[in-house]
Amino acid sequence: MVAADERGFKGLAEVIEAGQIDGSIRAGVEPGAAAVMLQALIRGVAAIYLTHSERTRVDAIRDTCQSWICSALAP
C-alpha cells in the first residue's frame, strides 16, 4: 500500500510538473505538496461519500472540486 501511495503521489507531481512546463499550471505551485493536497481531497471526498452518501450530491461535489483545483493551480 505504501508503494502504491508513492506511485500515486509521484504520478500526480509529474502531471503538475508537466502542466508547469506547458504553462497550464502556474509556476509557483510546489508539485509534491500539490500532489499531497489533491490526494487528500480525493480520499476525503471518497470517505465522506462512503459514510454519508445521503448527504452528498456527486454533481455538486464534482463541480466544486473542479473549481477549487482550477483556482489553486491556474496560471
Secondary structure as GFF3:
##gff-version 3
##sequence-region A 1 75
A	DSSP	alpha_helix	2	22	.	.	.	ID=ss1
A	DSSP	alpha_helix	31	51	.	.	.	ID=ss2
A	DSSP	three_ten_helix	53	55	.	.	.	ID=ss3
A	DSSP	alpha_helix	58	73	.	.	.	ID=ss4
###
